[in-house]
Amino acid sequence: MEAPNGICRYYYNLGSCKRDPCRFLHPEPGTLGTAIVPGSGFLLSSTQSKNDTAASYGERAVKPAWFSVVAPSDALYHLGLICAPRATFTRPSQVMKFVNLLANAGSRDSTWDEKDAQRFLEIVSEGHGLSRIEAILTFDPVVVQVDTSREPISFTSAYVPCLGYLVSSFVLDSTLATRVNSLYGLIHTHFDRISTIITTCMTTIVEQKSFKDRPFGISCGAEVFRTLIQVVVEYINRFKSAFRDHRSLAPLTESISSWIDQWKAGGFVDTEIGDGHAKKVVMDKIQRDLHRLLSMATRESAAITHKDGSQELKVKKGPSSTSIIGSLAIHYDPAGTLRSDGPRHDNDSEDIRTISIAPTEAEMMCKISPFLPANIPGAPHHLASESMERLLDIQFRLLREELIAPLRLALQSIISDLLNPSKKTPLHSLLAKKGGRYTAETGHSDSVMASVYTSVDPVAITTDKRGVATELVIDTPPGQARNRSASQRVEYWKAISRKRLMQGGLVGLVWASRGNAQLFFGLISSSVEELQFSSRESPDSLRIRVKFFDELVNSKVMEWCQLHPRDRRGTTILMVEASVMYESIRPFLMALQQEPTSFPFSRYLVHRLDASRHLYRSIDPPHYTFTRLGFTWNLKCVMNEEMDLVLDPNSANSIAEARQQLRSSSQLDPSQADAMVDCLTKEFCLIQGPPGTGKSYTGIEIMKVLLANHVKPILLIAFTNHALDHLLRSVLDMGITSKIARLGSRSNDEELKQFSLDALEQLANADTMDKSAIKRAYFNLKRSEEELSDVLKQLQGYAVSEEDRTEYLELCRPDHHDELMHPPVIVNSILASEEGWTQVGAKQAESLFEFWRTGRDIIWIDRAHSSTDAKAERQLSNRFVKLNVDDLEDEDETLSFDEDFTDFEDSLEDDEESGLRTFLEAAALRPYRLTVHPIH
């Protein structure tokens, strides 16, 4: 690669120079490019301190020692050249240049904004950019120290920085999830090669106890290990089958742990992390990341061992021996393959990450009770007690059961009534009323209710914002919805729209025919406005759209639309609406399915006992107070007369003094003062109190302290819109800050509406480039929707083009295609005789297919017959009967087709025109049989 001005190019790239003397400089390794802060292992700007380095550890991509700063515009320009279609890596220096661009893009340098970083990611994650990343990940050879050879690349100065870009915050925090997954897809595809490179090079480094990388300098061991751990963790998060697909993954995690232990023992040639505090912060971070990786490896390896049948997975029980726990153990019936009789259905699994949130037909029809673990410490469970995995498993299963249980019980009862008809069933009376509320008895004192809609008619497959949806016509439910006044119906649906036919609500379609019933599940896609418009059109029916989870239902609907009404008899289609809003619970269920080790505060959320079997109560200070050396709280903003008060979260004496001063010299009462101190000195804190005790006021005062000490951003969450508006209004009224972004649009406060995310986006979109990009994206989306809509119209009974018909016949019915497209001589003669003539009031055949479909050859024969015998028998409505040769009445007058076909053939050969005329005149004499008459 190009050397800086005044630096020897050979020495810069190879670490040696054969010219003696050389008129260019030969600087010491590691002193090129941006200055390195001694002992930090990070490349910093002049305004950055070691303390900032420790606080931001893990957020930046690895910067190799030879790193040089490149402006974002220049980086994007050079990236475009490197990722050009015909560009390839022919020399290691080209790889180093590309890696330098990656290091710049992941550096979190102030010159890089989100727009530049996103554009860089878009280019790298496209076809040719992926090829360049792939070329580095599979490069051969990769070595620890580069000699004078031009062939290999450096492990610590090129390979690790390339991996470092994948775990930079610009990439991991990007909203371009698909593109990020494509980058990690390269790791999945080439993991065995990547694992071999890492193992070989790291083994050499550990054996030599040196991170020295000639000619590039000495690398930072902390950065190398941090990158390796995070890459493996992110890879496992994105590919659930990683351990099963690559058996070398588990040994690699064990090797990383072993290498770190040897590195921590000391004696390595390494760039020092920094002073005592910075080193402690970095080492703590590495240890926590390593613990997370090992936890993931242990869990996945145990699951694979169990599925392979080589080890029985034992049920984990807590220490309790109460009668409740004993009863639970007796009736314990685990999930999925852990069950002695196998899974209950196709959506029963011991791993919640593989469970579909949307219900399946087999699951909803299953009569076996689902696996619902008790949320009691010590209860039997297949996951270890005091583990985050167990807590998430319990919460996921109980919350999901709350979502689908009412619908499951209602559907099972409805299908039972439907397949066993009786006038005494609840469904019979409901069908008579054309819909309503269905009550299903559960066998206990409780019952479940669900809304049932009758006379469901799938009329079309259409498109909307959710993709492909099915348009349904249903009976309007009884009651006010059938009011003869259109305005009254509109008002009814406007008032009830949050309870019935809610957009995003879960529905089940019961399709019963000939003693069988099928279930299809989907989400209501119609908006409230569309529902109101449909209600205005008719009091008896509604038109809605449903986005089904199983796309096979689309083909079933298209077949249904092509059926004749008489063929639809005996089929009953009902729609059952769930009582719980699906879309309000789905995000929580998806969050519970995430990697257990990624959850913050897991040590406090899990029921855990200490060595004395007492509840674990030790809580650490906030992490940001630990990473910033000498951090203290300044409480001046909440004190009377703004007197100074400093709180050191790591000093017991300072904490006690702050409690006393807040009680005596602030507006807080003793309990509120204690709550504030606890919140500022503990990373996990709950404030509880009856109404009117000042919980909201204390929260506002805490926010004032946080913002005064530049601890931000702050996330406020409330159960209701009113509670959230109350907090935000207090923040504005007290003048704490006006930098607010409110998520959600259901605010009754007019002043707060200007802080909604939509309003702020409109103000931020003043940039014309952003507007054009949004308009371009919207245009592309609408164009795609229109193209999809056109395809759906072609599939649903609209006119089929001649080209499509011919292509279908050629591919699927080649014999028919040959017969239709290569007609006999008679048909060609008929076509030739009609050429140049136009039939008044009739559409001419556009193709041979139309010729056959409309029976033009029979019409020809019929005309010849009419002109020959005006008094012939009355024509039948079925003109194809003229081809019937079965009813031969008179042996003397009837022509044997077998005997005389040869005569016709010879006649055509001798005189084709005369023979054709003779044949047609003979065929036209009798409508029911083929006879011979003298030619007139």
VENFENZI-V772560 format. One record per pair of residues at least 6 apart in sequence whose C-alpha atoms are under 8 Angstrom apart, sorted by the first residue. I is the first residue (numbers start at 1). J is the second residue. If there is no record, write none. Layout:
i: [I	I]
j: [J	J]
This chain:
i: [1	1	1	1	1	1	2	3	3	3	6	6	7	7	7	7	8	8	8	8	8	10	10	11	11	11	12	12	13	13	14	14	14	14	14	14	15	15	15	15	15	16	29	29	29	29	29	30	30	30	30	30	31	31	31	32	32	32	32	33	33	33	33	33	34	34	34	34	34	34	35	35	35	36	36	36	36	37	37	37	38	38	39	39	39	39	39	40	40	40	40	40	40	41	41	41	41	41	41	41	41	42	42	43	50	50	51	51	51	51	52	53	54	54	54	54	54	54	55	55	55	55	57	58	58	59	59	59	60	60	60	60	60	61	61	61	61	61	61	61	61	61	61	62	62	62	62	62	62	62	62	62	62	63	63	63	63	63	64	64	64	64	64	64	64	65	65	65	65	65	66	66	66	67	67	68	69	70	70	71	72	72	72	72	75	75	75	76	76	79	79	79	79	80	81	82	82	83	83	83	83	83	84	85	88	89	89	89	91	91	92	92	92	92	95	95	95	96	99	99	99	102	102	102	103	103	103	103	105	105	105	105	105	106	106	106	106	106	106	106	107	108	108	114	117	118	118	121	121	122	123	124	124	125	125	125	125	126	130	130	133	134	136	136	137	137	137	137	138	138	138	139	140	141	141	141	142	142	142	142	142	142	142	143	143	143	143	143	144	144	144	144	144	144	144	145	145	145	145	145	145	146	146	146	146	146	146	147	153	154	155	156	156	156	156	157	157	157	160	160	160	163	163	163	164	164	165	166	166	166	166	167	167	167	167	171	172	174	181	184	184	187	187	188	188	188	191	192	192	195	195	195	199	199	202	205	206	206	206	209	209	209	209	210	210	210	211	211	211	211	211	211	211	212	212	212	212	213	218	218	218	219	219	220	220	220	220	221	221	222	222	222	222	225	225	225	226	226	229	229	229	229	230	232	233	235	236	236	237	242	243	243	243	243	243	243	244	250	250	253	253	253	254	257	273	273	277	278	281	281	292	295	296	305	306	306	313	313	314	315	315	315	315	316	316	316	316	316	316	317	317	317	317	317	317	318	318	318	318	318	319	320	320	320	325	325	325	328	328	328	329	329	332	333	333	334	334	334	334	335	335	335	335	335	335	335	336	336	336	336	336	336	337	337	337	338	343	344	344	344	344	345	345	345	346	346	346	347	347	347	347	347	347	348	348	349	351	352	352	352	352	353	353	357	357	357	357	358	358	359	359	360	360	361	361	361	364	364	364	365	365	365	371	372	372	372	373	373	373	373	373	373	374	374	375	377	377	378	381	383	383	384	386	386	386	387	388	388	388	388	388	389	391	392	392	392	393	395	396	396	396	399	400	403	403	403	403	404	404	406	406	406	406	406	407	407	407	407	407	409	409	409	410	410	410	410	410	410	411	411	413	413	414	414	415	415	417	417	417	417	418	418	419	419	419	421	422	423	426	426	427	430	430	430	431	433	434	434	434	434	434	434	434	435	435	435	435	435	435	435	435	436	436	436	436	436	437	437	437	437	438	438	438	438	439	439	439	439	440	440	440	441	441	442	449	450	450	450	450	451	451	451	451	451	452	452	452	452	453	453	453	453	453	453	453	454	454	454	454	454	455	455	455	455	455	455	456	456	456	456	456	456	456	457	457	457	457	458	458	458	458	458	458	458	459	459	459	459	459	459	460	460	460	460	460	460	460	461	461	461	461	461	461	461	461	461	462	462	462	462	462	462	463	463	463	463	464	464	466	466	467	467	468	469	469	469	469	469	470	470	470	470	470	470	471	471	471	471	472	472	472	472	473	473	473	473	474	474	474	474	475	475	475	476	476	476	476	476	480	480	480	481	481	481	481	481	482	482	482	483	483	484	486	486	486	486	486	487	489	489	489	489	490	490	490	490	493	493	493	493	494	494	497	500	501	501	502	502	502	502	503	503	503	503	503	503	504	504	504	504	504	504	505	505	505	505	505	505	505	505	506	506	506	506	506	506	506	506	506	507	507	507	507	507	507	507	507	508	508	508	508	508	508	508	508	509	509	509	509	509	509	509	509	510	510	510	510	510	510	510	510	510	511	511	511	511	511	511	511	512	512	512	512	513	513	513	514	514	520	520	520	520	521	521	521	522	522	522	522	522	523	523	523	523	524	524	524	524	525	525	525	525	526	526	526	530	531	531	531	534	534	534	535	535	558	558	560	561	562	601	604	604	607	607	608	608	609	609	610	619	619	619	620	620	620	621	621	621	621	621	621	622	622	622	622	622	623	625	625	625	631	632	632	632	632	633	633	633	633	633	634	634	634	634	634	634	634	635	635	635	635	635	636	636	636	636	636	637	637	637	638	638	638	638	638	639	639	639	639	639	640	640	640	645	645	646	646	647	647	647	648	648	649	649	649	650	655	658	659	659	659	662	662	662	663	663	663	668	672	672	672	675	675	676	676	678	679	679	687	688	689	696	700	700	700	703	704	706	707	716	717	718	721	721	722	722	725	725	725	728	729	731	731	732	740	741	741	741	741	742	742	742	742	743	743	744	744	745	745	745	747	753	754	765	794	806	809	809	810	820	820	820	821	821	826	827	830	830	838	845	851	855	858	858	858	859	861	861	861	862	864	864	864	865	865	865	865	865	865	866	866	868	868	868	869	872	872	873	875	881	881	882	882	882	883	883	884	884	885	885	885	886	887	887	888	888	888	893	893	894	894	894	895	895	895	904	904	907	907	908	908	908	918	921	922	922	922	922	922	923	923	923	925	925	925]
j: [9	13	93	94	96	97	9	9	12	13	24	25	24	25	26	27	17	22	24	25	26	16	17	17	26	215	26	215	93	215	146	147	148	149	150	215	147	148	214	215	216	148	214	215	216	217	218	65	66	216	217	218	65	66	217	65	66	67	68	65	66	67	68	69	43	44	45	67	68	69	43	44	45	42	43	44	65	43	44	50	272	274	271	272	273	274	275	50	53	271	272	273	274	219	220	222	223	271	272	273	274	53	63	63	274	278	278	627	628	629	628	278	278	279	281	282	627	628	281	624	627	628	282	168	226	108	168	169	106	107	108	168	169	103	106	107	161	164	165	166	167	168	169	103	106	107	160	161	164	165	223	224	227	100	103	104	107	161	103	156	157	158	161	216	219	157	216	217	218	219	157	216	217	100	103	100	104	101	104	111	105	111	112	116	101	104	105	119	120	98	101	120	123	123	87	88	98	123	124	128	129	132	128	128	132	95	132	135	150	151	150	151	152	153	136	153	158	158	158	161	162	161	162	165	161	162	164	165	112	117	120	165	170	117	164	165	168	169	170	171	168	169	170	170	170	170	174	171	179	179	129	130	133	179	180	182	183	179	183	186	162	186	159	162	159	187	190	194	190	193	194	153	152	151	152	153	152	153	154	155	159	197	201	152	153	154	155	201	154	155	156	201	204	205	213	154	155	212	213	214	215	152	153	154	213	214	215	214	159	213	201	211	213	219	224	213	216	219	224	227	228	227	228	231	227	231	171	172	183	184	231	227	230	231	234	180	180	180	238	235	238	194	235	235	239	242	246	246	248	248	249	252	252	255	259	211	259	262	263	263	267	268	269	268	269	270	218	219	220	221	268	269	270	218	219	269	270	219	269	270	271	270	271	270	271	272	273	270	271	273	282	283	286	256	260	286	286	289	256	289	290	293	289	293	293	242	242	243	595	249	249	250	297	300	301	304	304	297	301	293	294	297	294	290	279	282	629	627	626	627	597	597	597	311	312	313	338	382	382	380	381	382	383	380	381	382	383	384	385	378	379	380	381	384	385	377	378	379	380	385	378	377	378	379	378	379	380	374	379	380	379	380	380	339	371	350	371	381	382	343	344	348	349	350	370	371	342	343	344	348	349	350	343	349	350	350	349	363	366	368	370	362	363	366	360	362	363	355	356	359	360	362	363	355	363	355	393	393	396	397	593	593	594	400	586	589	590	521	549	404	521	520	521	518	519	520	408	411	412	408	411	412	397	394	397	398	379	380	381	394	397	398	380	394	394	385	607	385	390	389	390	390	606	607	608	606	596	597	602	605	606	596	606	592	593	596	592	592	589	592	593	589	589	580	581	582	585	578	580	448	449	450	578	579	450	576	577	578	579	440	442	448	438	439	440	448	449	450	508	576	440	441	427	440	510	517	425	426	427	428	427	512	515	516	517	428	428	429	438	439	438	436	437	438	454	478	453	454	455	475	476	477	478	451	452	453	454	475	476	477	478	451	452	453	477	478	449	450	451	452	449	450	451	452	447	448	449	450	447	448	449	447	448	448	579	576	577	578	579	500	576	577	578	579	574	575	576	577	474	475	476	477	574	575	576	474	475	573	574	575	473	474	475	572	573	574	472	473	474	475	573	574	575	472	473	474	573	470	471	472	473	557	560	561	470	471	472	473	557	561	470	471	472	557	558	561	796	468	469	470	471	554	557	558	792	796	468	469	470	471	789	792	469	785	788	789	525	785	525	547	547	785	547	525	545	546	547	548	545	546	547	548	554	557	543	544	545	546	543	544	545	546	541	542	543	544	541	542	543	544	540	541	542	482	539	540	541	542	488	489	492	489	492	493	535	539	489	539	540	489	539	539	535	536	537	538	539	536	532	535	536	539	532	533	535	536	528	531	532	535	528	532	528	577	524	577	524	527	528	581	523	524	525	526	527	528	523	524	525	581	582	583	523	524	577	578	580	581	582	583	521	522	523	524	577	578	580	581	582	521	522	523	524	575	576	577	578	519	520	521	522	575	576	577	578	518	519	520	521	573	574	575	576	517	518	519	520	572	573	574	575	576	517	518	519	571	572	573	574	518	571	572	573	570	571	572	570	571	548	549	550	553	548	549	550	546	547	548	549	550	546	547	548	549	544	545	546	547	544	545	546	547	544	545	546	544	542	543	544	542	543	544	541	542	795	796	568	796	797	684	619	684	615	616	615	616	615	616	616	682	683	684	681	682	683	649	650	680	681	682	683	680	681	682	683	684	683	631	632	649	648	646	647	648	649	646	647	648	649	709	644	645	646	647	705	708	709	644	645	646	647	705	642	643	644	645	646	704	705	708	666	667	701	704	705	645	662	665	666	667	665	666	667	658	661	654	658	654	655	658	654	655	655	680	681	681	677	677	673	674	677	668	670	673	669	670	673	698	694	695	698	687	698	698	702	685	685	702	695	695	695	727	727	730	731	714	736	712	736	724	724	724	746	747	747	748	747	749	752	752	752	737	738	738	755	755	756	757	760	752	755	756	757	756	757	756	757	753	756	758	753	759	760	771	800	817	816	817	817	848	849	852	848	849	916	857	857	860	844	851	857	880	879	880	882	879	920	923	924	924	920	921	924	921	923	924	925	926	927	872	924	921	924	925	925	926	927	927	927	927	928	927	928	929	928	929	928	929	928	929	930	929	928	929	894	929	930	931	932	930	931	932	930	931	932	915	919	914	915	914	915	916	935	935	930	931	932	933	935	930	931	932	931	932	933]
